[in-house]
Amino acid sequence: MKCLSLTNNKKEAARGAFGAALCMAALTAACTSAGLPGPQFNTPAPGASQTPGAGPPMPLTVPANFHVSMVSTTVSGARFMAFAPNGDLIVSETDSGQVVAIKPGTPINAAPTIVASGLEVPHGLAFKGNDLYIATWTGISVIKNYPTGITPQTVYGGLPKTSDHKNRALVLSPDGSSFYESSGSDCNICSESDAKLATIMHLNLDGSSPSIYATGVRNGSGLAFDPAGQLWMVVNQRDDLPPDHQNLPVDEFDQVVANGNYGWPACYPDTNGNRQPNPDAPVPSPSCAGQIKTSLSLQAHSAPLGIVFYNGSMFPAQYKGGAFVAYHGSWDRTIPTGYKVVFVAFSKGQPTGVSDFVTGWLGPAPGYSVSGRPVGLAVAADGSLYISDDKNGYIYRVTYG
């Protein structure tokens, strides 16, 4: 097996060691071919019998009395998720252009059911009743009356086909009348040629009246409403900020407000969440005046993706009303960071801090081996938390008790 280089001349010093670690992880995964043993799934620990399914093949750490079990090991490139009204777990397989379903009680090694195929970059998912809406490269498609319906129909197709940041997040408004969809930038830092890029878009349920809701959003990779009906997003900030990009700019957990300007490409957020001029901004003498401060700063290069607010009854009371965020993990940092799920605590409608919730996918120094990359999050009807992993094609389930 060949490992493609993850470095280039510009970033070789910062990324070479990590690229080697990723290469080693890929080689290890490749050794599970015919005649060799595949991943070994751990038996749940004593006292964890209330958690169905085998434990994960890597040692994951969770707070006391929480447990992690496997739901599926066969969802190739698993990205975002949503639960259907009938209890099926719907997952986007973005790279393959498919959306699949894992039905309750399915063995962890069974192939998922294909719901739709031939889609262009399917990613964010949302249900309105039994209608499944899918964020795509150019907008939104819908499968009416899931699971009976099988044919995707285009609802909106007005977004540009960008080469970068094309995995779009999607969320239904609390009243069920409209959608919010992320439209990432087509570059690291540049002046966009289309005003719809680097925004959060708003459009009606039928795809009509699309409008720009917020600007300056380099890549609003996850969207969710809190229990009070306020919209939030996580933002993957820019790379290669001169002169030292190890801890700047921070990634973002932001309240999304109508007509809000979140800075990019003129400005970046510092560790306090204040906007500062980008030294290599594509506009002369960039100003950060009037731009919205980051609600909560996240470790730079964590690559936050999925976000879900917790309103279930299974977890302890301190989790209710807070948000879980999946960190996909860094590539643009000498010492890797991310590769975990964190919890964002809330008080009086505002985020107050972030703490680790599930860790263990990133190994220790000096190797920093990567055994998984969390992406999507979903809360089941029973209050358990589901996590997707696009590196392995895994779905995990977190329970308490």
N, C-alpha and C positions, 0 to 999 in steps of 0.2 A: 504493500500500500504506500502511495506517495502522500506526503503532507505538503500542501501548498504553503508557501511562505506567507506569514501574516505581517511582514514588515515591508517598508520601503525606505529609500534613502533618508527621507525626511524624519521618519519616526522610528528608525531601526533601533536606536539606543533605548527608547522608552518601551518598545513593544517586543523586542527580540526574545527576552527571557520568558515573557508570558506566551509568546507564540510557540516556543519550544514546549512549554507545559501543555498547551492545548494540543499540540501535535502528539505528544506522548499519550494524552487522554484518548485521542482519536485512534492511535495505534492499538491501545488497549481494547477499545471497543471493537476494533476490527478483528480481534483474535477470538471472537465468539462465533466463528464460522463453523461449518459442518465438521463434526468430529471433535470439537472442543466445547467445553462447558460454557453455557451462557451465564447471565447474571444470576447470582444466588440470592433469593429473597428470604429475608430473615423471618423467623417465627416470632410472632408478637410476644412481648415480655409477659411474665406472669402478672395477673391483675389487669391486663389489657384485653381481656376476652370480649369486652363490649365493643371493640374495634374490629369489624369483620375484615377478612383478607389478610394476606401476608404483609409483613413489614417491608420497608424499602431495602434495596440492595446496598445502599450506602448508609453510614451512620448519621442520621439527622437528629438535631437537638431542638427540643421544644420546651416550653415552660412546664413546671410540675403538673402532673395529672393529665397532660395532653398526650395524644398518641397519633402516630402517622401510619397509615396503611396504604396499600396499593389498590387502585381501582382498575387501571389498565396499563399494559406495557406495549400496546400496539397502535397508538395514535400517532402516526408519523408526523413529526414537526408540529406537534400540538400547540396551538396558540390560544385564542380567546374562547371563552365558554359561556353558556347560558343554560339554565334549566327550563325545559318545556313544561307546560301545565300538567302533562301526563307523567312527569318524573324522569323522562329521558334527559341525559346530559348531552348537550349539543356542543361540538368542538370544531373550530376552524382549523383545517390543514392548509395553511396559506400557500406553501410552496407547491403543493400538488393541485391547487385549485379546487379543493373539495371541502365540504362540510359533512361531518359524520355524527352519528349518534351512538352513545353507550347506554344501553337499556338496563334498568335496575336488575341486579342479579347476574349480569354477564360475567363469565370467568375473566380473570385479569389478562389472560393470554389470548382471548378470543378477538377476532377482527371486528372492528366497529361496523355499524351499518352505514352505508353511504346514503346521505340525504340529498346532496347535490354535488355535481362535478362540472368541470369545464368553466368554472368561474374565474374571473381575473382578480387575483390577490384578495380572496375572501378573508376577512379578519374579524372586526367587531360584530357582535351578535346581540339581538334584542328581540323579545317577544312582546307582541300586543295581542292579548288573547292567545289564540292558536296560530296566529300569523308570525312566521319567523322572518325577521329582517336581518340582512347581511350587508355589512359595509364592504364595498369593493373598491378596486383601483379608481374607478371614475365616479363612485357615488354609493347607491344603495339598491339592492335587489330584495325581493320578498318571495317566500314560499307560502302561499295561502293555505290555511287550514291544516297545519302540521298535526299528525303524521300522514293524513290522507293525501294532501297535496304533494306533488313531486317536481313541479316545473317552476324554476325561478323566473320571476318577471322583474324587469327593470322599473324601479320607482323613480330614480334620479340618476342621470349620467353626465353631469356637467362639470366634474372635477378633472383637472389636467392629469395626464398620465406621466407622472414624475418618475425619474430614475432613482430618486432617493426618498426615504421617509414616506413610503407608499402604503404602509400598513395602517389602516384607518380605524380609529375607535368610534363607537356608536353608542348613544344612550337615548332612551325614550324619555320624554318629559313626564313629570309626575302626573299630569292630567291626561296623558296618553294622546295628545293632539299633535305632537311634533317631535322632531329629532334634532339632536346635536351631533355633529360629526367632525372629527379632527381632519385637517388637511395640512400635512406637514410640508416643510420647506423642501426645495429641490437641491439643496446644497448645505454645506457646513455654515458658510457665511457669505451672503451675496445679496444683491438687489433682485427680487423676483420680478419676472415679466408678467405674471398673472396675479391679480390682487387676491384671488381665492387661496393662494398658497400661504403657508405659515399662519393659518387662521383656525378658528373654530366656526364651523358653518351651522346655520339654523335653517330648517325647512319643515314644511308641513308634512303630515303623515303620508299624503299622496304624492310627495315630492315637489309640490308647488311652492312658489314664493321662496326660493333659496336666497339666503342673505348672509353676509359676514357678521358674525356675532361678536368676535374678539379677534384682535390682530397681534402681530409680534410674537406669535407662538411658534417657535422653531419646530417642535414636534410634540404636540399634545397627545402623547401615546396612550393615555388612559383617561376615561371620563366616567363620572358617577355622581348621582344625586345623594345628598345626605338626607336623614329622616325629616328635616325641616323643609326640604325642597330646594336647597341651594346646590348649584352645580359646582363641581370640583374637577380639577385635572392634575395629572402629573406630566411634567415636561422634561424631555431629554435635551439638555442644553448643548451648546456648541463644543467642538473639540479644538485642541491645539491653540488655546489662548496664550499669546506671548506675554511675558517671557517664560512663565512656568505654569503649566496647565495641570499639575498633579492634583490640586485641591480647588481649582477654579476653572470655570464657573460652577457654582453649585447646581445640581438638578433641583427641580421645583415641585412642590405640592401647593397648588394655587386655587383660590376661589375664583371662579369665572364670572365676570360681570359684563353686562351688555356694553358694547363699545369700548371695552377695556383694551389698553395697549400694553403688551407684556415685553416690549423692549427690542426683540430681535428684528433686524440685524444690527441696529445702532448700538445697543447696550446689552450688557450681561449682568446677572445677579452676583453680588459678592456674598461672603459667608453670613452677613447679616440680612441678606435678602434685598439690599438696596441696589438699584440699577446704576451701573458704571459704564462709561463710554468704552466700546470695543476699540482697542488700539489699531486694529486693522479693519475697521468698519468700512463698508463700501460707499459711504457718504461722507463728505467733508465735514469736519467739526461736529460730530454727532452730539445730539442733545438727548438727555434722559428725562427732561422735564415732562411731567404729566403721566409718566409711565407707572404702572401698578407694581408695588413692592411684592416680593414673593411672600406668600402666607407662611410657608414653612420651608426652610432650606434643607435639602437632602445632600448627603455626601456626593461630591463631584464624581461623575462617570459611573454612578451606580446603575444607570439605565433603568429607571422605573417604568414599568409597562402596565400590568393589570392593576386595577384599583376597585375595591368593593367595600361598601359600608356594612357593618355588622348589625343586624337587627334580629338575629336568631335568639333562641332560648337555651341552647346547649352550653355555651361558654359562660364563664363567670360574669357578673354584672359589670365589671369595669371595662369589658370589651364592647358593651352595647353602645351604639352610636358612634363608635370610632371606626377607623378605616384600616383595612389591610392593603398593603402594596407589595407587588412582586418586583424585585430587583433582578433584572436579567444578567447584569454583571458587566464589568468594564472591559475595554480593549485598549483604551487610550491612557493607560496609567502604568507606571513602572511596577508598583505594588498593586496587584489586582484588588478590586473591591466589589461589593454587591453579591450576586449569587445567593440570594436569600429572600425570605418574606419578612416584612416588618409590620409593626402595628403603630398607627398614628392615633394617639389619644386626643380626645376632644373635650373641651369644657366651654359651656355657653356659646356653642356654635362655632368655635374656632379651634384649630389644631394647637396643641400645647407641647408636643414632643413626639419623638419616634424611638421605638425600641425593637430589638430583634425578636422575631417570633419563631421562625423556622430557619435554622442554619445547618451547615454541614456539606453543602454542595461545593464549597471552595476549600481546598486543602491548605495546610499550613506552609510556611516558608521551609525550605527554599524553593520547593517545587511548585507550590500553588496549583496543584492538580484540580481540574474542574470535572465534577461528576454529574452535574446537572445545571440547567438554566431555567429558573422559574419564569413564567410568562403571564398566564391568565389566572383569574381567581373567580370563584362562584360560591355562593352560600346555598346549601340545599334546604329543603323544607324542614328537615330535622335540626337545622342549625349547624351542621358540620361544614367545614371549609374545604373546598376542592382547589387543587393547584395543578396547573399544566406545566410541562417541562418539554421544550421543543428540541433540546439536545438528544434526549433519549426516547421521545415519544411516549412519555409516562403521564399518567394522571394519579395524583396522590389525594388522600382524604385525611383531614385532621379532625379528631374528635376529642371530647373532654369527658373525664369521669373514670 
